[in-house]
Amino acid sequence: MKQFLSVNEVAELLSVNPMTIYKWCKSGKLPHYTIGGSVIRFDTEQLAKHIEGAIKK
């Protein structure tokens, strides 16, 4: 079963402000799902791959 994280959980994980996460989502820098037009969730597997790829650059 897939696991999903909230904006606050990702912000804590990456040690940034939640507003930064919203900005990164809006600009397309983070893979995410928008539910009901306002709720943002992150697939843990996709997020891990994205972060890993960003670190390798």
Buried (B, 14 or more C-beta within 10 A) or exposed (E): EEEBBBBEBBBEBBEEEBEBBBEBBEEEEBEBEEEEEEEBBBBBEBBEEBBEEEEEE
